Amino acid sequence: MSREFVHKPWEKVANRRRVILSCLVVVPAFIASGFMARVLPQKGATISEFLLVFFFAVLFAWISVGFWANMAGFFTLLRRYDRYKVTKRKEETRVPVSDQARTAILVPVFNETVARVFAGLYATYRSLQQSGHLDLFDFYILSDSDDPDKRVEEEAAWYDLRLSLKENDRIFYRNRRFNVKRKSGNIADFCRRWGYRYRYMIVFDADSIMTGSTLFQLVAVMEENPSIGILQTTPQAVNAKTMFARLQQFSSRLYSPMFSAGLHFWQLGDAQYWGHNAVIRIEPFMKHCALPRLSGNPPRGGDILSHDFVEAALMRRAGWAVWLAYDLGGSYEELPPTLLDELKRDRRWCQGNLQHLRLLFTRGLFPAHRALFLVGAMAYVSGFLWFLFLCLSTVEAIFEGLAPAAYFPDGRALFPDWPVWNPGWAITVAISSGVLLFLPKLLSAFVVSVKQGRAKEFGGSRRLWLSTFVEMILSAFLAPIRMLFHSKFVFSLLLGRKVGWKTQQREELATSWSESLRKHGPGMILGFIWGEVVLLTNPSFFWWLTPILAALILSVPLSVWSSRYTVGERSRRRGLFLVPEEVSPLPELHWVQSYLQEYRSWSSPLSIDKEQGFLRAVVDPRVHALHLACQSKNRRYPEKVRERRRKIADKARSLTPDMLTASEKRQLLSDPPALTWLHKSIWGIADETLARMWGL
């Protein structure tokens, strides 16, 4: 297969590094599995013990990948030099950014919290305006929202944003009629319609924020490196309020710089694309990155849900490099506020990442991206393997505890066959696993506080180290809970049960006790039964399982406690889990909050809230006219369709808006004549009670 760019100077270096990485992962895993086999009663000779050793080897290799990525990042940050850093711009070779480097900022949305979407867009616009680079950029809100209220609210928010910014030709909005291929299909639709106008596009998530200087630098790096197809930033988490979100925000802010530097060290120009906060060269993207539809039905077949890794692999297959700008700041996102919200997101990602396994042997893909497909799947399969490992270990321990001691083998023997137990082997395996998991976190804190002298940005050295240790403890409690849910996700997908693709919860809504008990209750019961059985049959093994069992048993209160805004606020006041953006707030984050406050304080002369989009489209003359202006002017409908919608309008005229279904509301919104008739009829209602129900 021909490629547009070949034989890049960094490729030989990358290949050598990956050979070294493979040795660093495989050899220790082989040695550790040997120690594991010696711990077992039959030294791995039985089928169950062989599976135990195999699962352990795979899991040890998996955590070794993360460990060596962190170690490479540690030495990179320690040296403060990286000759392959893609954002390094030398004055003598610096290329000026031409006016032809037009860039579209895409904001795909699907029934998102409208205020937060437009707050991020507002802050990004203001930042670009302040940096003096606004002329290079246009904004596109690409909506797939099918919720009638959200759709109209988006239109009104878009119009109001343009008025407040005095901007008529730089911020655009479009709602697709058909949600084909979700986010990837929405971006592909933009490329077909407007891609020819731009050289680059920068894809946002619904909660993305980026500074103007970072956006301009991304474009400048692309201009200086014409072989780069995708340049990915490392988004930092901000605006966390709940305890769970603050914990994840702190760990992301503290650990990700070292981990990202390590990823860059091993990947170089074969990096991954995370789907947002990245700049993409439009022409090769349109030419090479069209996503296939997998044969068969979901969840294993159908549309590819996690499109980002696949698009990066296709871009790389065509010869264009994909780089990670690990040292570039000014890129932000928000995290799920609760553990259950994170697990709902993981369920979607699990299905998408497991689909990638079907693409492993696609012709022409680079080995690095085949490995990334495996890594993405292992992020969820590893939990399933860990659960199987624990189950097999428990079964072995139960049989060992119940089986009668047999010191004298059958046949003639000179000496009894005394059992040999070497606790040093088990302790060695446990310590080595703990080092792989926790040493990178301690090294990250060391780099920030000692080598970089940035402890003040995290509240001071004492609070930084205290937060790190508390985070390590709490993350150890959360790991078994995630393991159980990820195991369930993988198992259900193997059985062919697909998942929906619902909107991510971005508002700070605490988890109720009833919801937590419903979701975590089975795991809590499993923890009680598991612990009781092991304690009765093999008490010595029980103590090895204690951390896992304690986490499962405490999962219900832990999920509720960590979802509380008040708990997160108390930790902030005490200086725990602080991040630089809280110690020294950025103007972009201030603009987000000011926009949200202004949005929430909006009042209407009609008794209609902003979130009641359908009601506003029917009753509010301004919003009604705006919605009609956003509709296609030349759309024609068959007589049967027009008749059905007239009946829906008659029904709406004599009922309250709450008695209409979402489908009926969508039909009215997409039919200008029917909506116009309903608007005039509502304003002519004589019944005061019914008029009040419509907000008059």
N, C-alpha and C positions, 0 to 999 in steps of 0.2 A: 504494500500500500504506500503510495507516494505521500510525502509530508511536505508542508510548506517551508519548514525550517528544520535542519538536521545538523548533527555534529556541533552542538554547542559546547563551549569550553568547560562548563561546569559539569557536564554529564559524566565524564570519566571520574571526577572527584566524587560525585554522588554515588556512582556504582561501587567505588572502593569503600566508601563509608557504609553502605548498606551491607556489604559483605562482612565488615567488622561488626555491625549491629546484629546480623544473623548469628554470628559466632557468640556474641555476648548474651544473646537470648537462649540459644539452643543448648550450648555447653553447660551453663549453670542449671538449666531445667533438667538436663539429663543427670547431672550429679545429684541434684536435690531429689529427683525421683528415686535414685538409688538409695538414698538415706530413708526415703519414705517406705520403700519396699522392706528395708531392714527392720523398721518399726513394727510391721505387721506380723501376726503370729505365723503365717505360712510363707513369709518372705515374698509375697506376690505370686505364689504358685497357683492359687485357685482363680477361677474366672472373676469372682467378685473382687478379689484383691488386685488382680490385674487391671480391672476397670478403675479401681481406686487410684492405683499408681498412674494410670493413663490420664484420668481427670486431673489429678494433682499436677502432672507434668504440663498439661495444657494451661491450667490456671496459673502456674508458676511462670510459664513463658509469657502469658498475657500481662501479668503485672510487671514482668521484667521489661517489656516494651516501654511501658510508661516510665519505669525507673530510669532506663538509659536515655530516654528522651529528656527527662529532667536533668540528668547528669551532664548531658551535652549542653543543655541550656545554662547550667550552673557555670561551667568552664567558659562558655561564651560570654556571659555577663561578667565573670571574674576578670577575663582578659580585656574586656571593653573594646574588642576589635573583632570585626568579621569582614573579611575581604569579599564575601559574596552577598553582603547586605544590599538588597535591591534598592533601598531608599537612599543609599549613599550617592549624593549628587556632587560631583567635582566641578569647581568653578570653571576650569579650563574646557570641560566637555559639556557644560550645561547648555541644554537646548531651550530657547525661549518657547513658551506656550503660545501657539498661533491662534488667531481668531477662528480657525477651521476646526479646532478641537472642541466642537460643540458637544455638550454632555447633558443627557437626560437623567434626572433623578426620579426613579420609579418607586411608587409607594403602593404595592398591591394590598388590597384589604378585602376581608370577607367577614361581614357582620361584626366588625371590631368596635371597641369603645371609641366613638367618633371624636369625643373631646381629646382623648390622648393621641390619636392619630394626627389631628391637625395641630395639636400643641407641639409635637415633635417637628412637624413640617414648618411651623411658624418659627421655632427656635433656629432651625437650620437655615431658613431664608434670612433671618436677621443676622446670623453669623456670617453668611456669605456676603451680605450687604456691607457689614462692618469691615470685612477683610478686603473689600474692593474687587472681588472676583465674580460678582453676581452675573455679569454679562455672558459668561460662558455656560450658564446652567439654566435649564428649564425643569419644571416639576410636573409630574403626571400622577394623579391619584387614579389608580386602575382598580375599579371596584367590581367585585363579584358578589356583592351582598344581595341576598334574596329576601332578607327580612324587610318588609315594607316600611317599617318605621326607620330602620337604619339607612335604607336607601335615600329616603327624603331628607333625613337629618344630614347625611353626607353632602347632598346637593346644597342645602342651606348653609352648612358650615363652609363649604368651598366658596360660595358666593360672598359670605361675610368676611372670610379671610382675604379674598381679593380686595374687598372694599377697605379693610383695615390697613392693608399693605399698599393700597393704591396701585395695584398690579393687575393689569387686564390681559397681558399677552405672554405671561411666563408660567402661570399655574393653571393646569388643565385637569379636567375631571371627566371620566367616562365610566358608565356602568354597562357591563356586558349583558347581553340578553341570555346567553347560554354559558354556564360555567363548565367549559370544556378543559380538562386536564388541570383544573385548579390553578395554583399560582404559576406553574410553568406554562400552562396554556395562556394565562393572562399576559405574561411577559412576551410569549411568542406572538400573540395578537398585536401587542404594541410594536414589535419589530416589523411585522408585515405592514402595518398602517403608517408608522412614523419613523421607523428605524433609519431610513435613508437620509433623514435630516441631521443625524448625529453620528459622531465618530465613537463615542463612548456612552455607556449607561452605568449608573450606580444604583444598585438595587437596595432598597430599604425593606426592613420588616415594619410591622405596624407600630412598634415601639422604638424604632431606631432614632438616634440623634447623632449628627456629625457636625463638627466644627467647619467653618469655612476654610480655614487654613489647611485642614486635613483633606478636604475635598479637592482643593486646588493642587495639593502636593500629589495626590493620587493621579490626577490627570497629567501633571508634569512628569512623573516617573514613567507613565505609559508613553508619553511623547518621546522621552529619551531612550526608551527600550522598545523598539518597534516589533520585537519578537514575543512580547508578553501578551497573552490573550486575556488572562484574569489576574487581578491583583487583589488579594484578600487582606483586610485588616483584622485585628484581634479586638472585637468589641468588648468593652468593659461594662460591668453591671452597675447600674445607678438607681437611685430613687426607691430603694428597698425600704419597706416600713415594718412588715411583720418580722418576727424572730427568725423564721425559716428563711425568708428572703434575705435578711441581713447576714445570716450565716453563710449563705451561698454567695452573696455579693462580696463579703470579706475574703472568702477562699478564692474566688475568681480573681479578685484584684491583687491578692498577695501571691498566689501560686502561678497564675497563667502567664505572666511575663517570662518566667524561667522555662516553663513548659513550652511556650510558643517559640522561644529562642532555640530550644532543643528540636522541636519539629522542623524548624527552618534548617538546622544543621544537617539533619538526616535527609530531608526532602529536597531542599534547594528548589529547582524549577518544576518539581513534580508535586507541588502542594495540593491541598484540597480546597474546595470552595464550599463555604458554609451557608450559602443561599441568601446572604444579606450583608450589608456594609462592605461591599466589594465593588470594584470598577471592572467593567467588561468591555472588551473591544467588540463593537456590534457586528462588523462585517464577518469576521470568522465565526462568531457565535451563531449568526443566522445561517451560515454556510455549512457548519459542521455539527452543531449541538442540538439538532432536532431529536427529541426523545422518541424512542420506539415504544410501541405498545406490546407488552409481554403477552404471549399466547396463554390461553386459559383464563379462568375466572379468578377474581380476587379471593383470598388475599395474596396468593402466590403469583397470580397473573394480573392482567389489566393494566391500567395506567400506572406509571412509576410514581410513587408518592414522594419519596425523598429524591428530588431531582438534582440537587446540587452536586453531589459526588459524581453522578453520571455525566453531568455537563462538563465538569472539570476533566474527567477522563476522556471525553470526546474531543474537547479542546486540545488536550495534550496529544491525543492520537493524531490529530491533524498537524502536529509539529509546533504548536504555539505553547509557550511556557505558562505555567501557573505558579505564582509566587505568593509567599506569605510575608506581608509587611509587619513583622512582629514588633518592631520598635516604633511604629507610628501610632501616636496617641490620638485623642480627639474623636474616637469612635465608641459609641455607647448603645446599650440596649437595656431592657428591663427583664427581670426574671419572674417566673411563676410565684405568686405570693405564699402558697401553701404546699405542703408535701403532696396532697392529693391532686392539686393542679399540675404539679410537675409529673406525677405518675400518669395523668391523663395525656399529657403531651408525649411522654415516653411510649405510651401504647401506640400512638400514631407513628412515631419515629421507628419503633420496633418493626412494624409491618414494612415500612419503606426500606429500612436497612436490610431486612432479610430478603427482600426482593432483589437486592444487589447481588446476592449469591448466584442468581441465574445469569448474571452478566460476566461472571468470572472469566469465561473462556471466549468472550467476544473477540472477534478477529481484530488485531492491530492495537489492542490496548497495551500500554506500558506496564511492566511488572509492578512498578510502584503503585499504580492505581488499582491493579488487581489486589495488591496487599491492602490498600485503603478500603476496598470493599469488604475484605475479611475483617479488618479492624472495626469497621462500622457495625458489622453483624455481631462481632464478639462483644461489643459494648452491652449487648442484651443477652446473647447466648451464654456469656460467662456467668451471669447470674443463675441461669438454668443449670449449667455444669456444676457450679458451686453447690446448688441445692441437691443435685444428684450425688455429688461427692459426700455431702453431709448425711444423706439418707443411707448410702452404702456403708459409710463409717458406723452409723448407728446400728444397722443390721448386724455388721461384724461384731460390734461391741456387745450386742444383746446375745448373740450366739455364743460368744466367748464367755459371757457371764453365766449363761445357763448350762453350757456343756460341762459334763463332769470332768474333773482332772484325770488325765491318762498319762501317768509318769512311766509306765512299763509297757512298751510296745509289744505287739503280737510277735511270737517267735522268740528265739533265743537272743538274749542281749546281755552283755557283760555289766552295763551300768544303766540306771534309770535315765529316761529322757526328761531331764529337768527343764522347765521353761526358762528361756533367757530373755530378760527385759533390760534394755539399756536406755534409761531415760534421757541420757545425753543426746541420743539420735533424735528423739522427738523434740527435745528442747532446741537443738540445732536447727531443725526444720522450721519450728515456730519462730525463732529469732530471725532467721534469714528472711522469712516472709514478712515479718514486721518491719525489718530494715527497708525492704523494697517499697513498702507502703508508706512509711512515715518519715524516713530520712529526707526525701525530697521536700517535704513541707518544712522541716527544720532548716534545711539549706536555703529555701526561699526566704524565710524570715531572717536568716543570717545575712544574705545578700542585701536585703532591703535595709536592715538596721545597722550593719557593720560596714559592708563594702560600699554601699551607695549613700549611707548617712541620711536616709529618708524616713527614719522612724517617726519623726514629728508629723509626717503626713498621715500616719496611722494612729495618732494620739499619744505618741511617745514610746520609748523602748519598752518600758514595763508593761504598758497596756497592749502593745503589739505582741509580746511574747505570751502574755496571759491569754489574749484572744486566740493565739495560735494553738495553745494547749487545749483550751476549751473546745475549739473547733475540731481538733483531732478526736476528742472524746465523743462529741455529739455526732460527728460523721461516722464514727465506729458504730454508734447506736443506729444510725439511719441505714447503714449498709445492708444488714440482714433484712430490713423491711423492704428495701428496693429489690433485694435478691428474690424475695418471695413473689413480689408483683411481677418482676421481669420473667420469672419462671412461668407464672401463669400466662403472661402475654405470649411467650414463645410456644408454650404447650397449646394454647388455643389457636394460634396461627398454624401450627402443624396439623391441627384437626380441621383446618379450613375455615375458621371463623374470622371473617373480616371485621375491621373496625371502622367507625365513622370518622370523618375529618371535621370535628367541631372547632369552633373558635376558641382560642386559648383565653383563659380567664386572666385578665390583667388588672382587675380592680381588687382592692384590699378587703376581701370578704372572708371572715374567719370561718374555720371549720367548726361545725356544730358537733356536740357530743353524739347525737343520733347518727349523723353522717359518718363520723369517725368510727363509731361502733359497727355500722353497716359495712364499711369498707375494710376496716382492720380487725373486726371481730373474729373472723375465721382464722386469721394468723395468730391472734392472741390465744384462741382455744387450742390451736395446733401447738403453740409453745408450751402451754400447760400440760397437754397430754404427752408430748414428746419428752419433756423434762421428767414427768412422773414415771414413765416407762423406763427411761434410762437410769433414773435414780434407784429404782427397785431392782434392776437387773445387773447394772454395772456402775456402781457409784463413782469409781475412779474416772470413768469416761465422762460422767456428768459434769465434772468441773471443767473439762475441756470445752464443753458445749455451752457453759454458762453465759458468755458474752452474747452468743446468738439467741439463746432462749430468753435472756433478760430483755433484749431489744424487741423480740416479738411480743412478749407479755406486756411490755410497756408501750406498745405501738399506739394504742388508742389515746392515752393521755398525752403522749409525746406529740402526736399529730395535732391535737387540739391546742396544746400549750404553744407549740412553735408557730401556729397560725395567728396568734394574738398580736394585734397592733400594739397593745399596751406593754407587752413583754419586750417587743422590739424597741419601743421607745425608752423603756427603762435601761436596756443595755446600751443604747446610744448615750443617754445622760451619764452613765457611769464610765463612758469611754471605751466600751467593748465593741469590737467588730467595726471600728471606724475605718473609712477609706478616704483617700485624698480629696475626693469630690465633696465629702462632708466637712472636712477640716477647712478647705479653701474652695467654696462653691464656685462653679464656673458660671459665667453669664448665660450660657446656653441653657443650663439647668434652671436658672432663675426665670428665664423667659418661658420655659415650659410651665412652671408653676404659676406664673402671672397669667398666662393664657388660660390655664385650667380654672383659676379663680374667677376670671372675667367671664368665662363660658358658663360656669355654674351660677353666677350672679345675674344672668340674663333674665329679664322678665318681659312678658308679652301683655299687651292690652287685652288679649283674649286669655281665657283661663286654660291655656294649653302649654304643657311643658315642651322643652326642646326635643326630648326623646320621643314625643308622640308624633313621629314624622308623618304617618298616614293622615292623622287628624289635621295636621297643619296643611298638608297638600290639598285637602278637601275644603277647609274652612278659611285659612289665612290667605287673603288675596295675593299678597306678595309671594309667599311660598308656592301657592297654586300656579301663578304665572311663571315662576322660575322653573317649576317641574315641567310644565308644558313646553317651555323653551328648550328643555333638555331632551325632549322626546323627538323621535324621527318624524319628519314632516310628511314623508311620502309613503308611510306604511299603510297598506290596505289589508282589510280583513274580510274573510268570507262572511256571507250573510248570517250563517248559523252562529259564528263567533260573535258578531255584532248583536244579534238577538239575545244570546246568552248573557252578554255583558250589560245589556239594557235591563235585563231581569235582575241582575246583581245590583245595579244602581237603584232600581225600584225598591229592592229589599233593603238596601242601605238607607234609603230615604225614610222608610217607616220604622227602622230599628235603631238601636244604639251602635256605635262603631265597634264595640267589644263583641258584638254578636256576629260579626263577619269573620270568616276564616282568613288565614294568611294567604291562601291561594286566591280567594275572592278579592282581597285587597290588592294583590299583585296584578290581577287582571284589570282592575279599575285604574291602577296607576299607569298601566301600559296602553290604555285606551283614552286618548285626549277627548274625543267627543263625549264619552260616557262620564269621564271625570268632570268635564265642564258642566254637563247637565246636572250632576250631583252637587257641584259647588253652588250653582244658582238656586237649586231646590232647597239646599240647607239654609241659605240666607233668607229664603222665603217661608221658613217654618213658622207657623202661628202658635204651635204648642210650646209653651215656655219650658216645660219640663224636658221635652225632647231637645229643644234648642240648647239647654244647659248641658245635656249629655254630649252635644257636639262642640261644646266650648264657647257657645255664644252667650 
